[in-house]
Amino acid sequence: MTNQAQGAESELPGKPTSASRTTLSHIMTGSDTNLLGTVHGGVIMKLVDDAAGAVAGRHSEGPAVTASMDEMAFLEPVRVGDLVHVKAQVNWTGRSSMEIGVRVLAERWNESTPATQVGSAYLVFAAVDADGKPRPVPPVIPESGRDKRRYQEAEIRRTHRLARRRAIKELRARRADEGSEHDGPR
């Protein structure tokens, strides 16, 4: 879907990518570690969700909830004493949903070496009203070539998410028609 087509869906004025871009920084301590002595992946995931939530709330100008997390990739271990920077921005918007792209960088707190990318993720947030019902979000306006590429890639991920959801529903419906019993979670 193009920006013009998307803009036609929303009566809200568009907002540039930079309007809600956020960086959250945190020093990792001993309480953040796993059994291997590195920072627990769940701690990083919480920081990712926090930063993405701030971006979604800023862009939508109100409450937004995590709908899904795609492709959380841990590229390098994070250690105690690392200063972690979680950078997030809106990549794509629909009627009430937003894809937030997140990059996780780490650097030693006491060194002046460049930060290294240690993780990345894509999250989908839904803007909600006071009753928890979906509400419209402003279209995002990509500003740079990189933002436009991220927007196009987000559309591909959305198409894949919807196709996967549809295929799973169809499979479950066929299995129910065949009389298969429930075979585990979900």
C-alpha positions as CSV (number, residue, x, y, z in Angstrom):
1,M,0.0,0.0,0.0
2,T,1.4,3.4,-0.9
3,N,1.5,6.4,1.4
4,Q,-1.2,8.1,-0.7
5,A,-3.5,5.0,-0.5
6,Q,-2.9,4.7,3.2
7,G,-3.5,8.4,3.8
8,A,-6.9,8.0,2.2
9,E,-7.8,5.4,4.9
10,S,-7.0,7.8,7.7
11,E,-8.6,11.2,8.4
12,L,-5.6,12.0,10.6
13,P,-2.7,14.1,9.2
14,G,0.5,12.1,8.6
15,K,3.5,12.3,10.9
16,P,7.1,12.0,9.8
17,T,9.2,9.1,11.0
18,S,11.4,11.4,13.1
19,A,8.4,12.7,15.1
20,S,8.3,9.7,17.4
21,R,11.8,8.1,17.0
22,T,13.2,7.2,20.4
23,T,16.3,5.9,22.1
24,L,16.2,4.3,25.5
25,S,19.6,3.7,27.3
26,H,20.3,1.5,30.2
27,I,23.4,0.2,32.0
28,M,23.3,-3.6,32.5
29,T,24.0,-4.8,36.1
30,G,24.4,-8.1,37.9
31,S,20.7,-8.4,38.5
32,D,20.2,-8.6,34.7
33,T,22.2,-11.7,34.2
34,N,21.3,-15.3,33.2
35,L,23.0,-18.5,34.4
36,L,25.8,-18.0,31.9
37,G,26.7,-14.6,33.3
38,T,25.5,-12.6,30.4
39,V,22.4,-10.4,30.2
40,H,19.2,-12.4,30.1
41,G,17.4,-12.2,26.7
42,G,14.2,-11.4,28.5
43,V,15.8,-8.2,30.0
44,I,16.7,-7.1,26.5
45,M,13.2,-8.0,25.2
46,K,11.6,-5.9,27.9
47,L,13.8,-2.9,26.9
48,V,12.8,-3.5,23.3
49,D,9.1,-3.6,24.2
50,D,9.5,-0.4,26.4
51,A,11.2,1.6,23.6
52,A,8.7,0.3,21.0
53,G,5.8,1.2,23.3
54,A,7.1,4.7,23.8
55,V,7.3,5.2,20.0
56,A,3.9,3.7,19.4
57,G,2.3,6.0,22.1
58,R,4.1,9.0,20.7
59,H,3.1,8.3,17.1
60,S,-0.5,7.5,17.9
61,E,-0.8,10.2,20.6
62,G,-2.3,7.8,23.1
63,P,-2.3,4.3,24.5
64,A,-1.0,1.5,22.3
65,V,-0.5,-2.2,23.2
66,T,1.9,-4.8,21.9
67,A,0.1,-7.1,19.4
68,S,3.1,-9.2,18.3
69,M,6.8,-9.4,18.2
70,D,8.5,-10.6,15.0
71,E,12.1,-11.6,14.3
72,M,13.7,-10.9,17.7
73,A,17.3,-11.5,16.8
74,F,20.1,-11.7,19.4
75,L,23.3,-11.0,17.4
76,E,25.9,-10.8,20.3
77,P,25.8,-11.3,24.0
78,V,25.4,-8.3,26.3
79,R,27.5,-8.2,29.4
80,V,27.3,-6.6,32.8
81,G,28.7,-3.1,32.5
82,D,27.4,-2.6,29.0
83,L,25.5,0.6,28.2
84,V,22.6,-0.6,26.0
85,H,20.9,1.7,23.6
86,V,17.6,0.7,22.2
87,K,16.6,2.7,19.1
88,A,13.1,2.5,17.9
89,Q,11.0,4.1,15.1
90,V,7.7,3.6,13.3
91,N,8.3,1.7,10.1
92,W,4.7,1.4,8.8
93,T,1.2,2.2,9.9
94,G,-2.2,0.7,9.1
95,R,-5.6,1.9,10.2
96,S,-5.0,1.2,13.9
97,S,-1.7,-0.7,13.9
98,M,1.9,0.3,13.7
99,E,5.1,-1.7,13.0
100,I,7.9,-0.5,15.2
101,G,11.5,-1.4,14.2
102,V,14.0,-1.7,17.0
103,R,17.8,-1.9,16.9
104,V,19.8,-2.8,20.1
105,L,23.3,-1.5,20.5
106,A,25.8,-2.0,23.3
107,E,29.0,-0.3,24.3
108,R,31.2,-0.6,27.4
109,W,30.1,2.0,30.0
110,N,33.7,3.2,30.6
111,E,35.2,3.0,27.1
112,S,34.9,5.3,24.2
113,T,34.7,2.6,21.5
114,P,31.7,2.7,19.1
115,A,28.6,0.8,20.0
116,T,28.0,-2.6,18.4
117,Q,24.6,-3.8,17.2
118,V,23.6,-6.7,19.5
119,G,20.0,-7.3,18.5
120,S,17.0,-6.2,16.4
121,A,13.3,-6.8,16.4
122,Y,10.0,-5.8,14.8
123,L,6.9,-5.3,16.9
124,V,3.3,-4.6,16.0
125,F,1.4,-2.3,18.3
126,A,-2.3,-1.5,18.2
127,A,-3.6,1.9,19.3
128,V,-6.5,1.6,21.7
129,D,-9.0,3.9,23.2
130,A,-10.1,4.1,26.9
131,D,-12.2,1.0,26.4
132,G,-9.4,-1.0,24.8
133,K,-11.0,-0.8,21.4
134,P,-8.8,-0.1,18.3
135,R,-8.5,3.6,17.3
136,P,-7.1,5.2,14.2
137,V,-3.4,6.2,14.0
138,P,-1.9,8.9,11.8
139,P,-0.1,7.6,8.7
140,V,3.7,7.6,9.0
141,I,5.6,9.6,6.4
142,P,8.9,8.1,5.6
143,E,11.6,10.9,5.4
144,S,14.7,9.2,4.0
145,G,15.6,6.5,1.6
146,R,16.2,4.2,4.6
147,D,12.8,5.1,6.0
148,K,11.2,4.3,2.6
149,R,13.0,0.9,2.5
150,R,11.9,0.1,6.0
151,Y,8.3,1.0,5.1
152,Q,8.4,-1.4,2.1
153,E,10.0,-4.2,4.1
154,A,7.3,-3.7,6.8
155,E,4.6,-4.2,4.2
156,I,6.2,-7.5,3.2
157,R,6.3,-8.6,6.8
158,R,2.7,-7.7,7.2
159,T,1.7,-9.7,4.1
160,H,3.6,-12.7,5.5
161,R,2.0,-12.3,9.0
162,L,-1.5,-12.2,7.5
163,A,-0.8,-15.1,5.1
164,R,0.6,-17.2,8.0
165,R,-2.4,-16.4,10.2
166,R,-4.8,-17.3,7.4
167,A,-3.0,-20.6,6.6
168,I,-3.1,-21.6,10.3
169,K,-6.8,-20.8,10.6
170,E,-7.5,-22.9,7.5
171,L,-5.4,-25.8,8.8
172,R,-7.2,-25.7,12.1
173,A,-10.6,-25.6,10.4
174,R,-9.7,-28.6,8.3
175,R,-8.5,-30.5,11.3
176,A,-11.7,-29.6,13.2
177,D,-13.8,-30.8,10.2
178,E,-11.8,-34.1,10.3
179,G,-12.6,-34.6,14.0
180,S,-9.0,-34.2,15.2
181,E,-8.6,-33.6,18.9
182,H,-6.9,-30.7,20.4
183,D,-3.2,-31.6,20.5
184,G,-1.5,-29.1,22.8
185,P,-1.2,-25.4,23.5
186,R,-3.0,-22.9,21.2
